[in-house]
Amino acid sequence: MKIDLGNISLKKNAFVIYYYKHNFYSLNAIAAAIETDKIFESLDFFFLESKNKLIDNLEELIKRYDRVILAISFFTTQLFEIRDLVQLLKHRFNNNILVIAGGSHPTGDPYGTLKIGIDISIIGEGEETIIELLQKVINNENFNDVKGIAFINENIDYIYTGKRKFINLDKYPPFPVKNTRFGPIEITRGCPYVCYFCQTPYILGTLPRHRSIEMICKCVQKLKDHYGDATDVRFITPNAFSYGSIDGIKLNLEKLENLLLRIREIIGKKGRIFLGTFPSEVRPEHVTNDTLNLVLRYADNDNITIGAQSGSQRVLDLCHRGHTVADIIKAVDLTLNKNLKINVDFIFGLPGENTEDIDLTIRLMNELSNKGARVHAHSFIPLPQTPFVNEPVKKIKDVYKKEIKSLISKGLAFGEWKKQEKLALKIANYLKNMKLKS
């Protein structure tokens, strides 16, 4: 399906966003940032939501515009499909499009990202970087002094322009309004726990930065104006109960409650708030009677999700998780006692895990599922820029497979661990050799 260009007031520059389903949130943030700058007036925006739509429409856009800029965001788990897409685009359109990529994988592996055909990698937070970069590109200026990017120059040298400072979240909205692309509101960036399998603290820092209540409420009002009584409010945050906390460890429940109260006043009784569920979760030790009471008082979700990851304290410590097995059990008990459902994340095949650790994890999964919790099963995937990046990946043990299949058959577990297991082996091979195989 092609875009109807007949009624569009065309400018010289088309900014195309590959609005892939897993990357809506990060791309919303980029589009929203561009809307805050006068550079927005120089661009026609196109949000293309599938590979076929992207290819079909790029051909037409290249004919109609002096410059076509394509923005992509992707995770390491999407590396192979993005590689195939970019190579197809480059083969078909040659140098008629400028491809810019950001997100967790381009940040952790900028050179590898460029090697698959990306023209410019954005490293770290992209809001300020994309604005400055577009200003240079549109004005045909040299962008070597734009901090936070990497590229291959005309001499085939790899150029990294240096790290950019973290942004003030209040400076930019979480989603674009002029382009009418709404979604969850990012309320916090940064995580102090530095889990060795997670990229978040290495990309966004270890000191939490919170979007102010005033700014969040402005965004909620935009949602209310658009959706009316059917307004749903969801949050993006490393830890849903840590909003307002100075260090992300000691909670600030007064500020969290004030946020929820203000949101409820805007959306009314018919609107819905989701706290501690997708696309965010909470840490086990932060599940208390007080935090759960906030969910019951202000939110509409009937469940929360916590990250357990292992039933072995030794493995939790190896991963630098910062909580105990006892914290996991207590969180489940407290949640179920409040008549809320609970999903518990586990990661199979974590580095350093031995037979005893596997037995402990299976024992904990059974204990929690017998109480009524649901297990969300994952396979360990090494990610660039994390301490576990070069840890070996092994096939999931049969004892895990047998147990999780049994739980799934009873409706007590779910997850894409099978798909992740296969993908993890491919990613580990790539990270070891820095070469992509078909």
C-alpha positions in Angstrom: 0.0 0.0 0.0 1.4 3.3 -1.1 1.0 6.7 0.7 -1.2 9.2 -1.1 1.1 12.1 -1.8 -1.6 14.1 -3.6 -2.7 16.3 -0.7 0.7 16.6 1.0 2.5 20.0 0.9 5.8 18.7 -0.1 9.1 20.0 1.3 12.5 19.2 0.0 13.2 16.6 2.8 11.3 13.5 3.7 11.9 12.0 7.1 10.8 8.4 7.0 10.4 6.5 10.3 10.4 2.7 10.1 7.7 2.3 12.7 8.4 -1.3 13.5 6.1 -2.8 16.2 8.9 -3.5 18.8 10.4 0.0 18.4 7.4 2.3 18.7 8.4 3.8 22.0 12.0 4.9 21.1 10.8 6.2 17.7 8.0 8.2 19.3 10.6 9.9 21.5 12.7 10.9 18.4 9.7 12.2 16.5 8.5 14.1 19.5 11.9 15.7 20.0 12.0 16.9 16.3 8.6 18.5 16.8 10.1 20.8 19.5 12.6 22.4 17.0 12.1 24.6 14.0 13.8 21.9 11.9 10.3 20.2 12.0 9.1 22.8 9.5 11.7 21.6 6.9 10.5 17.9 7.0 7.6 15.9 5.8 7.1 12.9 8.1 6.1 9.4 7.0 5.5 6.6 9.5 5.8 3.2 7.7 4.8 0.2 9.7 5.9 -2.8 7.7 8.8 -3.9 5.5 6.6 -4.0 2.4 5.1 -0.6 3.0 8.6 0.8 3.5 10.0 -0.5 0.3 7.0 0.4 -1.8 6.8 4.0 -0.6 10.5 4.7 -0.6 10.6 4.3 -4.3 7.9 7.0 -4.7 9.4 9.3 -2.1 12.8 9.3 -3.8 11.2 10.6 -6.9 9.4 13.4 -5.1 12.0 14.6 -2.6 15.5 16.1 -2.9 16.5 14.1 0.2 15.0 11.0 1.9 16.2 10.3 5.4 15.2 6.9 7.0 15.3 6.5 10.7 15.5 3.0 12.3 15.7 1.9 15.9 16.5 -1.7 16.9 17.5 -4.1 19.6 20.3 -6.7 19.3 17.6 -9.3 18.9 16.6 -7.6 15.7 20.1 -7.4 14.2 19.7 -10.1 11.6 16.4 -8.9 10.2 17.5 -5.3 10.2 20.7 -6.4 8.4 18.7 -8.1 5.7 16.4 -5.0 5.4 19.2 -2.5 5.1 21.1 -4.5 2.5 17.9 -4.9 0.5 17.3 -1.1 0.6 20.9 -0.3 -0.3 20.8 -2.7 -3.2 17.5 -1.3 -4.5 18.0 2.4 -3.8 21.8 2.7 -3.6 22.7 6.1 -2.1 19.3 7.8 -2.6 18.5 7.4 1.0 20.4 8.4 4.2 19.9 5.7 6.8 20.2 6.7 10.5 19.9 4.1 13.2 19.6 4.4 17.0 18.5 2.3 19.9 20.2 -0.2 22.2 22.1 -2.1 19.5 23.5 0.8 17.6 24.6 2.3 20.9 26.3 -0.8 22.1 27.7 -1.8 18.7 28.0 1.3 16.6 30.8 0.0 14.3 29.0 -3.3 13.7 25.8 -1.3 12.9 27.6 0.7 10.3 29.0 -2.4 8.7 25.5 -3.7 7.8 24.9 -0.6 5.7 23.7 2.0 8.1 25.1 5.5 7.3 25.1 7.0 10.7 24.8 5.3 14.2 23.3 7.4 17.0 24.9 6.4 20.3 23.0 6.9 23.5 20.0 9.2 23.9 18.9 10.5 20.6 16.6 13.5 21.2 19.3 16.2 21.1 21.5 14.3 18.7 18.9 13.8 16.0 17.9 17.5 16.0 21.5 18.7 15.6 22.3 16.0 13.1 19.2 16.9 10.9 20.1 20.6 11.0 23.6 19.7 9.6 22.3 17.3 7.0 19.5 19.5 5.7 21.8 22.5 5.4 24.5 20.3 3.7 26.9 21.0 6.5 29.7 18.8 7.9 28.3 16.8 10.9 31.7 15.8 12.4 31.1 18.0 15.4 27.7 16.5 16.3 28.3 14.6 19.5 26.8 11.2 20.0 27.2 9.7 16.5 29.4 7.3 14.6 30.0 7.0 10.8 32.5 5.8 8.2 34.0 8.8 6.4 35.1 9.1 2.8 38.5 7.6 3.7 36.8 4.6 5.1 37.8 5.6 8.6 35.5 4.9 11.6 34.6 8.2 13.3 33.1 8.5 16.7 32.3 12.0 17.7 32.2 11.5 21.5 29.6 11.0 24.2 26.8 13.5 24.6 25.5 14.6 28.0 22.3 13.0 29.4 19.2 15.1 28.6 16.7 16.7 30.8 13.5 14.7 30.2 11.3 17.7 30.7 12.8 19.3 27.6 11.2 16.8 25.3 7.7 15.2 25.2 7.5 11.3 25.2 5.5 11.1 22.1 4.7 13.3 19.0 1.5 15.3 19.1 1.6 17.1 15.7 2.1 13.7 14.1 -0.5 12.2 16.5 1.4 9.1 17.6 0.5 8.4 21.2 1.8 5.8 23.5 3.1 5.1 27.0 4.7 8.0 28.9 8.4 7.5 29.8 8.6 8.8 33.4 12.1 7.7 34.4 15.5 6.9 32.8 18.5 5.4 34.4 18.9 2.4 36.8 21.2 2.1 39.8 21.3 -1.7 39.9 23.6 -2.4 37.0 22.5 -6.0 36.3 25.2 -7.6 34.2 22.8 -8.9 31.5 21.0 -5.5 31.0 22.0 -2.6 28.8 19.9 0.0 30.5 22.4 1.5 33.0 25.2 1.4 30.5 23.2 3.4 28.0 21.0 5.6 30.2 23.2 5.9 33.3 22.9 4.7 36.9 21.3 7.9 38.4 17.6 8.0 37.8 16.2 11.0 35.9 12.5 11.6 36.3 10.1 13.5 34.0 8.4 16.1 36.3 4.8 15.6 37.4 3.9 18.8 35.6 5.3 17.6 32.3 3.7 14.1 32.7 0.3 15.7 33.4 0.6 17.8 30.2 1.1 14.6 28.3 -1.8 12.9 30.0 -4.0 15.9 29.1 -3.0 15.4 25.5 -4.1 11.8 25.7 -7.4 12.8 27.4 -8.1 15.4 24.7 -7.6 12.8 22.1 -9.2 9.7 23.6 -11.8 11.2 26.0 -13.2 8.8 28.5 -11.3 5.9 26.9 -7.9 7.2 28.0 -5.4 4.6 29.0 -2.2 5.8 30.7 0.9 3.4 30.8 4.4 4.1 31.8 7.9 3.4 30.6 10.4 3.1 33.4 13.1 0.6 34.6 11.2 0.2 37.9 7.6 1.4 38.2 7.6 2.0 41.9 10.8 4.1 41.9 9.3 7.3 40.4 10.6 10.3 42.3 13.4 8.4 44.0 16.7 10.3 44.2 18.8 7.2 43.9 16.3 4.7 42.5 16.8 2.5 45.6 15.0 4.3 48.4 11.4 4.8 47.2 9.6 8.2 47.3 6.0 7.0 47.6 4.7 10.4 48.4 5.8 11.7 45.0 4.6 8.5 43.3 1.1 8.9 44.9 1.0 12.6 44.0 1.7 11.6 40.3 -1.1 9.0 40.3 -3.5 11.3 42.0 -2.9 14.1 39.5 -3.3 11.7 36.6 -6.6 10.4 38.0 -7.9 13.9 38.3 -7.2 14.5 34.6 -8.6 11.2 33.2 -11.5 10.8 35.6 -13.1 7.6 36.8 -13.6 6.1 33.3 -9.9 6.5 32.3 -7.4 3.8 33.2 -4.0 3.8 34.8 -1.6 0.8 34.5 1.3 0.7 37.0 3.8 -2.1 37.4 2.8 -4.0 34.3 3.8 -4.0 30.6 5.8 -2.1 29.3 7.4 -1.8 32.7 7.9 -4.0 35.7 8.9 -3.6 39.3 11.8 -5.0 41.5 10.8 -7.7 44.0 12.1 -5.8 47.1 10.0 -2.8 46.2 6.8 -4.8 46.3 5.3 -3.8 49.7 1.9 -3.3 51.2 2.3 0.4 50.6 3.2 0.1 46.9 0.6 -2.5 46.3 -2.0 -0.3 48.0 -1.1 2.5 45.5 -1.8 0.1 42.7 -5.2 -0.9 44.2 -6.1 2.7 45.0 -5.2 4.4 41.7 -4.5 1.9 39.0 -6.7 -0.4 36.9 -4.4 -3.4 36.2 -5.2 -6.6 38.0 -1.6 -7.8 37.9 2.0 -6.7 38.3 5.3 -8.1 36.8 8.5 -8.6 38.8 11.9 -9.5 37.7 13.2 -12.6 39.6 15.6 -14.1 37.0 16.9 -17.0 39.1 16.0 -19.1 42.2 19.7 -19.3 43.1 21.1 -16.6 45.4 24.5 -17.4 44.0 23.4 -16.6 40.4 21.5 -13.5 41.5 24.8 -12.3 43.1 26.8 -13.2 40.0 24.3 -11.1 38.0 24.6 -8.2 40.4 20.8 -8.2 40.9 20.8 -6.6 44.3 17.9 -8.5 45.8 17.4 -11.9 47.4 15.4 -15.0 46.7 13.5 -14.2 49.9 12.5 -10.8 48.3 11.0 -12.7 45.4 8.9 -15.0 47.6 7.8 -12.1 49.8 6.8 -10.1 46.7 4.6 -12.9 45.4 3.0 -13.6 48.7 2.2 -9.9 49.3 0.8 -9.5 45.8 -1.5 -12.5 45.9 -2.7 -11.6 49.4 -3.9 -8.3 47.8 -5.9 -10.3 45.3 -3.6 -9.1 42.5 -2.1 -11.5 39.9 1.6 -11.6 39.5 4.0 -12.5 36.6 7.5 -13.5 37.5 10.4 -13.2 35.0 13.0 -15.9 35.0 16.1 -16.2 32.7 17.3 -19.6 31.7 21.0 -20.2 31.1 22.4 -17.3 33.0 26.3 -17.2 33.0 27.8 -19.3 35.8 24.7 -21.3 36.4 25.3 -24.9 37.4 23.1 -28.0 38.1 22.4 -26.9 41.7 21.4 -23.4 40.5 19.0 -24.9 37.9 17.4 -27.1 40.6 16.9 -24.1 42.9 15.3 -22.1 40.1 13.0 -25.0 39.1 12.1 -25.4 42.8 11.3 -21.7 43.1 9.2 -21.6 39.9 7.2 -24.5 41.2 6.7 -23.0 44.6 5.5 -19.7 43.1 3.3 -21.2 40.5 1.7 -23.4 43.1 0.7 -20.3 44.9 -0.8 -18.8 41.8 2.0 -16.8 40.2 2.7 -17.1 36.4 6.3 -17.7 35.2 7.5 -15.5 32.3 10.3 -17.5 30.8 13.3 -16.1 29.0 16.6 -17.4 27.6 19.8 -15.5 28.4 21.0 -13.4 25.4 24.4 -11.7 25.6 24.1 -8.0 24.8 26.8 -5.5 23.7 28.2 -3.1 26.3 27.2 -5.3 29.2 29.6 -7.3 31.5 28.0 -10.5 30.1 28.6 -9.7 26.5 31.3 -12.3 26.0 29.8 -15.0 28.3 29.2 -18.3 26.5 25.7 -19.2 25.5 24.6 -22.8 25.8 21.4 -24.6 24.8 18.8 -24.7 27.5 19.0 -27.8 29.7 16.4 -30.5 29.1 15.3 -30.3 32.8 14.3 -26.6 32.2 12.5 -27.5 29.0 10.5 -30.3 30.7 9.5 -28.1 33.6 8.5 -25.0 31.6 6.5 -27.0 29.1 4.6 -28.6 32.1 3.9 -25.2 33.5 2.8 -23.8 30.1 0.4 -26.7 29.7 -1.2 -25.7 33.0 -1.5 -22.1 32.1 1.1 -21.2 34.7 3.9 -20.0 32.3 4.4 -18.2 29.1 7.3 -16.6 27.1 9.4 -16.7 23.9 12.3 -18.6 25.5 12.5 -21.1 22.6 12.9 -18.4 20.0 15.3 -16.5 22.3 17.4 -19.7 22.7 18.1 -20.0 19.0 18.6 -16.3 18.6 21.0 -16.2 21.6 23.4 -18.7 19.9 23.5 -16.6 16.7 24.0 -13.3 18.6 26.8 -14.9 20.8 28.6 -16.1 17.6 28.3 -12.6 16.1 29.6 -10.9 19.3 32.5 -13.3 19.4 33.6 -12.9 15.8 31.9 -9.6 14.9 30.8 -11.2 11.7 27.2 -11.7 10.6 26.4 -15.1 9.1 23.2 -15.6 7.0 
